[in-house]
């Protein structure tokens, strides 16, 4: 896992016990999963708009927000970013069509 991702994961874990009045992440945790998921959806929409507009700086900024809030969601649910990275690594060598065909819900 990259140093940046590892540091962020550690900070997000530490914020679980922080005062919601002093930490944005702690306030998200305190408001619960629905609030976190709303932020993921909001940031997803903003990323899509930035991409449609073709503005590289906005795409990078909004994607960073999307990734950040997705990491908050994972940590809230007791999951680790490494689990997502492991899944992506598992998919190396598979074509996208083969990977979809191998899904149990496909």
Backbone atoms as SQL, in Angstrom:
CREATE TABLE atoms (id INTEGER PRIMARY KEY, chain TEXT, resi INTEGER, resn TEXT, atom TEXT, x REAL, y REAL, z REAL);
INSERT INTO atoms VALUES
  (1, 'A', 1, 'UNK', 'N', 0.863, -1.170, 0.000),
  (2, 'A', 1, 'UNK', 'CA', 0.000, 0.000, 0.000),
  (3, 'A', 1, 'UNK', 'C', 0.908, 1.230, 0.000),
  (4, 'A', 2, 'UNK', 'N', 0.524, 2.265, -0.719),
  (5, 'A', 2, 'UNK', 'CA', 1.328, 3.481, -0.784),
  (6, 'A', 2, 'UNK', 'C', 1.421, 4.134, 0.591),
  (7, 'A', 3, 'UNK', 'N', 2.498, 4.885, 0.786),
  (8, 'A', 3, 'UNK', 'CA', 2.657, 5.593, 2.059),
  (9, 'A', 3, 'UNK', 'C', 1.489, 6.538, 2.326),
  (10, 'A', 4, 'UNK', 'N', 1.047, 7.234, 1.302),
  (11, 'A', 4, 'UNK', 'CA', -0.057, 8.181, 1.467),
  (12, 'A', 4, 'UNK', 'C', -1.324, 7.458, 1.899),
  (13, 'A', 5, 'UNK', 'N', -1.629, 6.365, 1.247),
  (14, 'A', 5, 'UNK', 'CA', -2.829, 5.606, 1.590),
  (15, 'A', 5, 'UNK', 'C', -2.719, 5.022, 2.991),
  (16, 'A', 6, 'UNK', 'N', -1.544, 4.521, 3.341),
  (17, 'A', 6, 'UNK', 'CA', -1.331, 3.959, 4.672),
  (18, 'A', 6, 'UNK', 'C', -1.501, 5.039, 5.748),
  (19, 'A', 7, 'UNK', 'N', -0.894, 6.202, 5.540),
  (20, 'A', 7, 'UNK', 'CA', -1.023, 7.303, 6.509),
  (21, 'A', 7, 'UNK', 'C', -2.477, 7.729, 6.664),
  (22, 'A', 8, 'UNK', 'N', -3.162, 7.848, 5.539),
  (23, 'A', 8, 'UNK', 'CA', -4.562, 8.268, 5.586),
  (24, 'A', 8, 'UNK', 'C', -5.408, 7.243, 6.320),
  (25, 'A', 9, 'UNK', 'N', -5.179, 5.959, 6.048),
  (26, 'A', 9, 'UNK', 'CA', -5.930, 4.909, 6.735),
  (27, 'A', 9, 'UNK', 'C', -5.704, 4.978, 8.245),
  (28, 'A', 10, 'UNK', 'N', -4.474, 5.243, 8.656),
  (29, 'A', 10, 'UNK', 'CA', -4.156, 5.352, 10.086),
  (30, 'A', 10, 'UNK', 'C', -4.851, 6.561, 10.711),
  (31, 'A', 11, 'UNK', 'N', -4.851, 7.674, 10.005),
  (32, 'A', 11, 'UNK', 'CA', -5.513, 8.885, 10.509),
  (33, 'A', 11, 'UNK', 'C', -7.018, 8.655, 10.623),
  (34, 'A', 12, 'UNK', 'N', -7.606, 8.035, 9.607),
  (35, 'A', 12, 'UNK', 'CA', -9.049, 7.775, 9.644),
  (36, 'A', 12, 'UNK', 'C', -9.412, 6.849, 10.791),
  (37, 'A', 13, 'UNK', 'N', -8.576, 5.876, 11.068),
  (38, 'A', 13, 'UNK', 'CA', -8.824, 4.975, 12.204),
  (39, 'A', 13, 'UNK', 'C', -8.742, 5.750, 13.512),
  (40, 'A', 14, 'UNK', 'N', -7.737, 6.601, 13.645),
  (41, 'A', 14, 'UNK', 'CA', -7.557, 7.382, 14.867),
  (42, 'A', 14, 'UNK', 'C', -8.725, 8.340, 15.103),
  (43, 'A', 15, 'UNK', 'N', -9.312, 8.840, 14.031),
  (44, 'A', 15, 'UNK', 'CA', -10.410, 9.799, 14.156),
  (45, 'A', 15, 'UNK', 'C', -11.688, 9.156, 14.694),
  (46, 'A', 16, 'UNK', 'N', -11.755, 7.834, 14.680),
  (47, 'A', 16, 'UNK', 'CA', -12.952, 7.162, 15.201),
  (48, 'A', 16, 'UNK', 'C', -13.192, 7.534, 16.657),
  (49, 'A', 17, 'UNK', 'N', -12.128, 7.783, 17.407),
  (50, 'A', 17, 'UNK', 'CA', -12.283, 8.127, 18.814),
  (51, 'A', 17, 'UNK', 'C', -12.203, 9.613, 19.102),
  (52, 'A', 18, 'UNK', 'N', -12.136, 10.422, 18.065),
  (53, 'A', 18, 'UNK', 'CA', -11.985, 11.867, 18.249),
  (54, 'A', 18, 'UNK', 'C', -13.334, 12.525, 18.534),
  (55, 'A', 19, 'UNK', 'N', -13.256, 13.714, 19.071),
  (56, 'A', 19, 'UNK', 'CA', -14.445, 14.521, 19.346),
  (57, 'A', 19, 'UNK', 'C', -15.045, 14.995, 18.021),
  (58, 'A', 20, 'UNK', 'N', -16.311, 14.708, 17.764),
  (59, 'A', 20, 'UNK', 'CA', -16.943, 15.139, 16.519),
  (60, 'A', 20, 'UNK', 'C', -16.931, 16.650, 16.311),
  (61, 'A', 21, 'UNK', 'N', -16.804, 17.412, 17.392),
  (62, 'A', 21, 'UNK', 'CA', -16.756, 18.873, 17.261),
  (63, 'A', 21, 'UNK', 'C', -15.387, 19.363, 16.811),
  (64, 'A', 22, 'UNK', 'N', -14.372, 18.487, 16.879),
  (65, 'A', 22, 'UNK', 'CA', -13.018, 18.920, 16.546),
  (66, 'A', 22, 'UNK', 'C', -12.470, 18.249, 15.292),
  (67, 'A', 23, 'UNK', 'N', -13.231, 17.340, 14.692),
  (68, 'A', 23, 'UNK', 'CA', -12.736, 16.597, 13.534),
  (69, 'A', 23, 'UNK', 'C', -13.867, 16.347, 12.547),
  (70, 'A', 24, 'UNK', 'N', -13.632, 16.716, 11.301),
  (71, 'A', 24, 'UNK', 'CA', -14.619, 16.472, 10.251),
  (72, 'A', 24, 'UNK', 'C', -14.902, 14.974, 10.125),
  (73, 'A', 25, 'UNK', 'N', -13.844, 14.163, 10.107),
  (74, 'A', 25, 'UNK', 'CA', -14.022, 12.716, 9.967),
  (75, 'A', 25, 'UNK', 'C', -14.778, 12.143, 11.162),
  (76, 'A', 26, 'UNK', 'N', -14.414, 12.580, 12.362),
  (77, 'A', 26, 'UNK', 'CA', -15.129, 12.114, 13.557),
  (78, 'A', 26, 'UNK', 'C', -16.603, 12.499, 13.474),
  (79, 'A', 27, 'UNK', 'N', -16.900, 13.669, 12.920),
  (80, 'A', 27, 'UNK', 'CA', -18.299, 14.080, 12.797),
  (81, 'A', 27, 'UNK', 'C', -19.036, 13.188, 11.795),
  (82, 'A', 28, 'UNK', 'N', -18.347, 12.756, 10.736),
  (83, 'A', 28, 'UNK', 'CA', -18.971, 11.827, 9.794),
  (84, 'A', 28, 'UNK', 'C', -19.257, 10.494, 10.474),
  (85, 'A', 29, 'UNK', 'N', -18.266, 9.971, 11.205),
  (86, 'A', 29, 'UNK', 'CA', -18.481, 8.717, 11.921),
  (87, 'A', 29, 'UNK', 'C', -19.663, 8.838, 12.884),
  (88, 'A', 30, 'UNK', 'N', -19.735, 9.957, 13.588),
  (89, 'A', 30, 'UNK', 'CA', -20.796, 10.155, 14.579),
  (90, 'A', 30, 'UNK', 'C', -22.177, 10.220, 13.923),
  (91, 'A', 31, 'UNK', 'N', -22.244, 10.757, 12.714),
  (92, 'A', 31, 'UNK', 'CA', -23.532, 10.872, 12.010),
  (93, 'A', 31, 'UNK', 'C', -23.960, 9.553, 11.372),
  (94, 'A', 32, 'UNK', 'N', -23.028, 8.620, 11.242),
  (95, 'A', 32, 'UNK', 'CA', -23.377, 7.279, 10.807),
  (96, 'A', 32, 'UNK', 'C', -23.221, 7.006, 9.322),
  (97, 'A', 33, 'UNK', 'N', -23.508, 5.772, 8.986),
  (98, 'A', 33, 'UNK', 'CA', -23.290, 5.276, 7.630),
  (99, 'A', 33, 'UNK', 'C', -24.085, 6.053, 6.586),
  (100, 'A', 34, 'UNK', 'N', -25.338, 6.381, 6.855),
  (101, 'A', 34, 'UNK', 'CA', -26.132, 7.094, 5.851),
  (102, 'A', 34, 'UNK', 'C', -25.478, 8.413, 5.445),
  (103, 'A', 35, 'UNK', 'N', -24.963, 9.163, 6.408),
  (104, 'A', 35, 'UNK', 'CA', -24.298, 10.436, 6.106),
  (105, 'A', 35, 'UNK', 'C', -23.037, 10.190, 5.286),
  (106, 'A', 36, 'UNK', 'N', -22.272, 9.171, 5.661),
  (107, 'A', 36, 'UNK', 'CA', -21.046, 8.851, 4.927),
  (108, 'A', 36, 'UNK', 'C', -21.385, 8.465, 3.493),
  (109, 'A', 37, 'UNK', 'N', -22.406, 7.650, 3.317),
  (110, 'A', 37, 'UNK', 'CA', -22.803, 7.225, 1.971),
  (111, 'A', 37, 'UNK', 'C', -23.314, 8.398, 1.136),
  (112, 'A', 38, 'UNK', 'N', -24.000, 9.341, 1.771),
  (113, 'A', 38, 'UNK', 'CA', -24.435, 10.541, 1.058),
  (114, 'A', 38, 'UNK', 'C', -23.236, 11.326, 0.550),
  (115, 'A', 39, 'UNK', 'N', -22.171, 11.392, 1.356),
  (116, 'A', 39, 'UNK', 'CA', -20.957, 12.096, 0.934),
  (117, 'A', 39, 'UNK', 'C', -20.296, 11.358, -0.232),
  (118, 'A', 40, 'UNK', 'N', -20.263, 10.026, -0.180),
  (119, 'A', 40, 'UNK', 'CA', -19.687, 9.255, -1.291),
  (120, 'A', 40, 'UNK', 'C', -20.484, 9.530, -2.565),
  (121, 'A', 41, 'UNK', 'N', -21.801, 9.517, -2.469),
  (122, 'A', 41, 'UNK', 'CA', -22.649, 9.786, -3.635),
  (123, 'A', 41, 'UNK', 'C', -22.434, 11.207, -4.160),
  (124, 'A', 42, 'UNK', 'N', -22.377, 12.161, -3.247),
  (125, 'A', 42, 'UNK', 'CA', -22.165, 13.567, -3.641),
  (126, 'A', 42, 'UNK', 'C', -20.838, 13.720, -4.371),
  (127, 'A', 43, 'UNK', 'N', -19.785, 13.142, -3.803),
  (128, 'A', 43, 'UNK', 'CA', -18.461, 13.283, -4.413),
  (129, 'A', 43, 'UNK', 'C', -18.385, 12.531, -5.742),
  (130, 'A', 44, 'UNK', 'N', -19.113, 11.429, -5.851),
  (131, 'A', 44, 'UNK', 'CA', -19.166, 10.701, -7.115),
  (132, 'A', 44, 'UNK', 'C', -19.781, 11.575, -8.205),
  (133, 'A', 45, 'UNK', 'N', -20.892, 12.217, -7.867),
  (134, 'A', 45, 'UNK', 'CA', -21.538, 13.110, -8.823),
  (135, 'A', 45, 'UNK', 'C', -20.640, 14.265, -9.230),
  (136, 'A', 46, 'UNK', 'N', -19.940, 14.841, -8.270),
  (137, 'A', 46, 'UNK', 'CA', -19.041, 15.958, -8.579),
  (138, 'A', 46, 'UNK', 'C', -17.865, 15.500, -9.444),
  (139, 'A', 47, 'UNK', 'N', -17.412, 14.273, -9.235),
  (140, 'A', 47, 'UNK', 'CA', -16.340, 13.722, -10.064),
  (141, 'A', 47, 'UNK', 'C', -16.821, 13.531, -11.495),
  (142, 'A', 48, 'UNK', 'N', -18.034, 13.031, -11.640),
  (143, 'A', 48, 'UNK', 'CA', -18.609, 12.830, -12.967),
  (144, 'A', 48, 'UNK', 'C', -18.744, 14.161, -13.698),
  (145, 'A', 49, 'UNK', 'N', -19.239, 15.168, -13.021),
  (146, 'A', 49, 'UNK', 'CA', -19.397, 16.492, -13.640),
  (147, 'A', 49, 'UNK', 'C', -18.049, 17.056, -14.062),
  (148, 'A', 50, 'UNK', 'N', -17.051, 16.927, -13.186),
  (149, 'A', 50, 'UNK', 'CA', -15.714, 17.420, -13.524),
  (150, 'A', 50, 'UNK', 'C', -15.170, 16.699, -14.759),
  (151, 'A', 51, 'UNK', 'N', -15.384, 15.388, -14.823),
  (152, 'A', 51, 'UNK', 'CA', -14.908, 14.626, -15.980),
  (153, 'A', 51, 'UNK', 'C', -15.635, 15.047, -17.251),
  (154, 'A', 52, 'UNK', 'N', -16.950, 15.245, -17.156),
  (155, 'A', 52, 'UNK', 'CA', -17.717, 15.684, -18.327),
  (156, 'A', 52, 'UNK', 'C', -17.241, 17.046, -18.821),
  (157, 'A', 53, 'UNK', 'N', -16.818, 17.896, -17.877),
  (158, 'A', 53, 'UNK', 'CA', -16.339, 19.225, -18.240),
  (159, 'A', 53, 'UNK', 'C', -14.900, 19.193, -18.742),
  (160, 'A', 54, 'UNK', 'N', -14.213, 18.071, -18.538),
  (161, 'A', 54, 'UNK', 'CA', -12.859, 17.914, -19.052),
  (162, 'A', 54, 'UNK', 'C', -11.813, 18.784, -18.391),
  (163, 'A', 55, 'UNK', 'N', -12.067, 19.192, -17.151),
  (164, 'A', 55, 'UNK', 'CA', -11.127, 20.060, -16.438),
  (165, 'A', 55, 'UNK', 'C', -10.223, 19.211, -15.554),
  (166, 'A', 56, 'UNK', 'N', -8.971, 19.027, -15.983),
  (167, 'A', 56, 'UNK', 'CA', -8.051, 18.117, -15.301),
  (168, 'A', 56, 'UNK', 'C', -7.905, 18.436, -13.816),
  (169, 'A', 57, 'UNK', 'N', -7.733, 19.694, -13.480),
  (170, 'A', 57, 'UNK', 'CA', -7.549, 20.076, -12.075),
  (171, 'A', 57, 'UNK', 'C', -8.779, 19.711, -11.239),
  (172, 'A', 58, 'UNK', 'N', -9.968, 19.987, -11.773),
  (173, 'A', 58, 'UNK', 'CA', -11.200, 19.656, -11.059),
  (174, 'A', 58, 'UNK', 'C', -11.390, 18.139, -10.961),
  (175, 'A', 59, 'UNK', 'N', -11.019, 17.413, -12.004),
  (176, 'A', 59, 'UNK', 'CA', -11.127, 15.950, -11.980),
  (177, 'A', 59, 'UNK', 'C', -10.250, 15.384, -10.859),
  (178, 'A', 60, 'UNK', 'N', -9.037, 15.856, -10.768),
  (179, 'A', 60, 'UNK', 'CA', -8.116, 15.380, -9.729),
  (180, 'A', 60, 'UNK', 'C', -8.653, 15.726, -8.350),
  (181, 'A', 61, 'UNK', 'N', -9.099, 16.953, -8.169),
  (182, 'A', 61, 'UNK', 'CA', -9.619, 17.413, -6.872),
  (183, 'A', 61, 'UNK', 'C', -10.833, 16.591, -6.447),
  (184, 'A', 62, 'UNK', 'N', -11.778, 16.423, -7.347),
  (185, 'A', 62, 'UNK', 'CA', -13.010, 15.704, -7.013),
  (186, 'A', 62, 'UNK', 'C', -12.756, 14.210, -6.821),
  (187, 'A', 63, 'UNK', 'N', -11.843, 13.643, -7.605),
  (188, 'A', 63, 'UNK', 'CA', -11.497, 12.235, -7.419),
  (189, 'A', 63, 'UNK', 'C', -10.840, 12.025, -6.062),
  (190, 'A', 64, 'UNK', 'N', -9.997, 12.966, -5.640),
  (191, 'A', 64, 'UNK', 'CA', -9.392, 12.876, -4.302),
  (192, 'A', 64, 'UNK', 'C', -10.479, 12.896, -3.230),
  (193, 'A', 65, 'UNK', 'N', -11.481, 13.768, -3.383),
  (194, 'A', 65, 'UNK', 'CA', -12.603, 13.801, -2.435),
  (195, 'A', 65, 'UNK', 'C', -13.372, 12.481, -2.440),
  (196, 'A', 66, 'UNK', 'N', -13.599, 11.926, -3.630),
  (197, 'A', 66, 'UNK', 'CA', -14.319, 10.658, -3.750),
  (198, 'A', 66, 'UNK', 'C', -13.546, 9.532, -3.071),
  (199, 'A', 67, 'UNK', 'N', -12.257, 9.455, -3.346),
  (200, 'A', 67, 'UNK', 'CA', -11.441, 8.415, -2.720),
  (201, 'A', 67, 'UNK', 'C', -11.422, 8.581, -1.205),
  (202, 'A', 68, 'UNK', 'N', -11.271, 9.827, -0.741),
  (203, 'A', 68, 'UNK', 'CA', -11.232, 10.098, 0.694),
  (204, 'A', 68, 'UNK', 'C', -12.506, 9.601, 1.374),
  (205, 'A', 69, 'UNK', 'N', -13.643, 9.992, 0.843),
  (206, 'A', 69, 'UNK', 'CA', -14.912, 9.601, 1.470),
  (207, 'A', 69, 'UNK', 'C', -15.178, 8.100, 1.325),
  (208, 'A', 70, 'UNK', 'N', -14.685, 7.493, 0.251),
  (209, 'A', 70, 'UNK', 'CA', -14.782, 6.041, 0.118),
  (210, 'A', 70, 'UNK', 'C', -13.946, 5.347, 1.193),
  (211, 'A', 71, 'UNK', 'N', -12.779, 5.908, 1.506),
  (212, 'A', 71, 'UNK', 'CA', -11.951, 5.348, 2.575),
  (213, 'A', 71, 'UNK', 'C', -12.623, 5.510, 3.936),
  (214, 'A', 72, 'UNK', 'N', -13.271, 6.647, 4.166),
  (215, 'A', 72, 'UNK', 'CA', -14.025, 6.835, 5.411),
  (216, 'A', 72, 'UNK', 'C', -15.103, 5.757, 5.514),
  (217, 'A', 73, 'UNK', 'N', -15.799, 5.492, 4.411),
  (218, 'A', 73, 'UNK', 'CA', -16.830, 4.456, 4.396),
  (219, 'A', 73, 'UNK', 'C', -16.238, 3.097, 4.751),
  (220, 'A', 74, 'UNK', 'N', -15.134, 2.741, 4.107),
  (221, 'A', 74, 'UNK', 'CA', -14.500, 1.449, 4.396),
  (222, 'A', 74, 'UNK', 'C', -14.149, 1.331, 5.871),
  (223, 'A', 75, 'UNK', 'N', -13.493, 2.361, 6.415),
  (224, 'A', 75, 'UNK', 'CA', -13.065, 2.315, 7.814),
  (225, 'A', 75, 'UNK', 'C', -14.273, 2.241, 8.744),
  (226, 'A', 76, 'UNK', 'N', -15.323, 2.970, 8.427),
  (227, 'A', 76, 'UNK', 'CA', -16.534, 2.940, 9.241),
  (228, 'A', 76, 'UNK', 'C', -17.106, 1.517, 9.299),
  (229, 'A', 77, 'UNK', 'N', -16.976, 0.800, 8.198),
  (230, 'A', 77, 'UNK', 'CA', -17.510, -0.558, 8.107),
  (231, 'A', 77, 'UNK', 'C', -16.513, -1.621, 8.575),
  (232, 'A', 78, 'UNK', 'N', -15.364, -1.166, 9.098),
  (233, 'A', 78, 'UNK', 'CA', -14.368, -2.108, 9.604),
  (234, 'A', 78, 'UNK', 'C', -13.552, -2.787, 8.521),
  (235, 'A', 79, 'UNK', 'N', -13.519, -2.181, 7.358),
  (236, 'A', 79, 'UNK', 'CA', -12.757, -2.729, 6.240),
  (237, 'A', 79, 'UNK', 'C', -11.495, -1.902, 6.028),
  (238, 'A', 80, 'UNK', 'N', -10.519, -2.509, 5.386),
  (239, 'A', 80, 'UNK', 'CA', -9.235, -1.856, 5.160),
  (240, 'A', 80, 'UNK', 'C', -9.026, -1.561, 3.682),
  (241, 'A', 81, 'UNK', 'N', -8.362, -0.461, 3.366),
  (242, 'A', 81, 'UNK', 'CA', -8.032, -0.167, 1.968),
  (243, 'A', 81, 'UNK', 'C', -7.243, -1.303, 1.321),
  (244, 'A', 82, 'UNK', 'N', -6.426, -1.981, 2.102),
  (245, 'A', 82, 'UNK', 'CA', -5.626, -3.073, 1.553),
  (246, 'A', 82, 'UNK', 'C', -6.514, -4.184, 0.991),
  (247, 'A', 83, 'UNK', 'N', -7.685, -4.369, 1.559),
  (248, 'A', 83, 'UNK', 'CA', -8.600, -5.384, 1.050),
  (249, 'A', 83, 'UNK', 'C', -9.062, -5.045, -0.371),
  (250, 'A', 84, 'UNK', 'N', -9.272, -3.767, -0.628),
  (251, 'A', 84, 'UNK', 'CA', -9.658, -3.327, -1.970),
  (252, 'A', 84, 'UNK', 'C', -8.474, -3.501, -2.919),
  (253, 'A', 85, 'UNK', 'N', -7.285, -3.127, -2.459),
  (254, 'A', 85, 'UNK', 'CA', -6.090, -3.293, -3.284),
  (255, 'A', 85, 'UNK', 'C', -5.840, -4.772, -3.591),
  (256, 'A', 86, 'UNK', 'N', -6.062, -5.630, -2.609),
  (257, 'A', 86, 'UNK', 'CA', -5.907, -7.067, -2.825),
  (258, 'A', 86, 'UNK', 'C', -6.876, -7.569, -3.892),
  (259, 'A', 87, 'UNK', 'N', -8.107, -7.059, -3.864),
  (260, 'A', 87, 'UNK', 'CA', -9.096, -7.456, -4.872),
  (261, 'A', 87, 'UNK', 'C', -8.673, -6.978, -6.259),
  (262, 'A', 88, 'UNK', 'N', -8.160, -5.764, -6.341),
  (263, 'A', 88, 'UNK', 'CA', -7.683, -5.271, -7.644),
  (264, 'A', 88, 'UNK', 'C', -6.516, -6.119, -8.138),
  (265, 'A', 89, 'UNK', 'N', -5.611, -6.470, -7.235),
  (266, 'A', 89, 'UNK', 'CA', -4.473, -7.306, -7.619),
  (267, 'A', 89, 'UNK', 'C', -4.941, -8.685, -8.083),
  (268, 'A', 90, 'UNK', 'N', -5.958, -9.224, -7.418),
  (269, 'A', 90, 'UNK', 'CA', -6.500, -10.521, -7.805),
  (270, 'A', 90, 'UNK', 'C', -6.994, -10.496, -9.248),
  (271, 'A', 91, 'UNK', 'N', -7.458, -9.359, -9.684),
  (272, 'A', 91, 'UNK', 'CA', -8.025, -9.239, -11.026),
  (273, 'A', 91, 'UNK', 'C', -6.966, -9.107, -12.129),
  (274, 'A', 92, 'UNK', 'N', -5.717, -8.845, -11.757),
  (275, 'A', 92, 'UNK', 'CA', -4.671, -8.768, -12.778),
  (276, 'A', 92, 'UNK', 'C', -4.630, -10.072, -13.554),
  (277, 'A', 93, 'UNK', 'N', -4.486, -9.965, -14.846),
  (278, 'A', 93, 'UNK', 'CA', -4.403, -11.155, -15.677),
  (279, 'A', 93, 'UNK', 'C', -5.747, -11.653, -16.163),
  (280, 'A', 94, 'UNK', 'N', -6.821, -11.108, -15.618),
  (281, 'A', 94, 'UNK', 'CA', -8.162, -11.461, -16.084),
  (282, 'A', 94, 'UNK', 'C', -8.640, -10.368, -17.028),
  (283, 'A', 95, 'UNK', 'N', -9.281, -10.762, -18.092),
  (284, 'A', 95, 'UNK', 'CA', -9.915, -9.737, -18.916),
  (285, 'A', 95, 'UNK', 'C', -11.133, -9.230, -18.159),
  (286, 'A', 96, 'UNK', 'N', -11.571, -8.050, -18.453),
  (287, 'A', 96, 'UNK', 'CA', -12.761, -7.508, -17.811),
  (288, 'A', 96, 'UNK', 'C', -13.977, -8.388, -18.042),
  (289, 'A', 97, 'UNK', 'N', -14.086, -8.947, -19.232),
  (290, 'A', 97, 'UNK', 'CA', -15.219, -9.821, -19.540),
  (291, 'A', 97, 'UNK', 'C', -15.137, -11.113, -18.736),
  (292, 'A', 98, 'UNK', 'N', -13.926, -11.658, -18.601),
  (293, 'A', 98, 'UNK', 'CA', -13.746, -12.885, -17.822),
  (294, 'A', 98, 'UNK', 'C', -14.056, -12.628, -16.348),
  (295, 'A', 99, 'UNK', 'N', -13.596, -11.495, -15.825),
  (296, 'A', 99, 'UNK', 'CA', -13.833, -11.157, -14.423),
  (297, 'A', 99, 'UNK', 'C', -15.329, -11.039, -14.162),
  (298, 'A', 100, 'UNK', 'N', -16.061, -10.376, -15.045),
  (299, 'A', 100, 'UNK', 'CA', -17.511, -10.242, -14.881),
  (300, 'A', 100, 'UNK', 'C', -18.199, -11.595, -14.941),
  (301, 'A', 101, 'UNK', 'N', -17.757, -12.463, -15.836),
  (302, 'A', 101, 'UNK', 'CA', -18.369, -13.790, -15.976),
  (303, 'A', 101, 'UNK', 'C', -18.139, -14.630, -14.720),
  (304, 'A', 102, 'UNK', 'N', -17.050, -14.385, -14.004),
  (305, 'A', 102, 'UNK', 'CA', -16.713, -15.157, -12.808),
  (306, 'A', 102, 'UNK', 'C', -17.449, -14.681, -11.564),
  (307, 'A', 103, 'UNK', 'N', -18.122, -13.533, -11.612),
  (308, 'A', 103, 'UNK', 'CA', -18.852, -13.031, -10.459),
  (309, 'A', 103, 'UNK', 'C', -20.052, -13.930, -10.180),
  (310, 'A', 104, 'UNK', 'N', -20.333, -14.109, -8.902),
  (311, 'A', 104, 'UNK', 'CA', -21.461, -14.962, -8.539),
  (312, 'A', 104, 'UNK', 'C', -22.799, -14.320, -8.874),
  (313, 'A', 105, 'UNK', 'N', -22.828, -12.981, -8.966),
  (314, 'A', 105, 'UNK', 'CA', -24.095, -12.288, -9.234),
  (315, 'A', 105, 'UNK', 'C', -24.278, -11.953, -10.701),
  (316, 'A', 106, 'UNK', 'N', -23.355, -12.410, -11.552),
  (317, 'A', 106, 'UNK', 'CA', -23.428, -12.070, -12.982),
  (318, 'A', 106, 'UNK', 'C', -24.476, -12.886, -13.698);
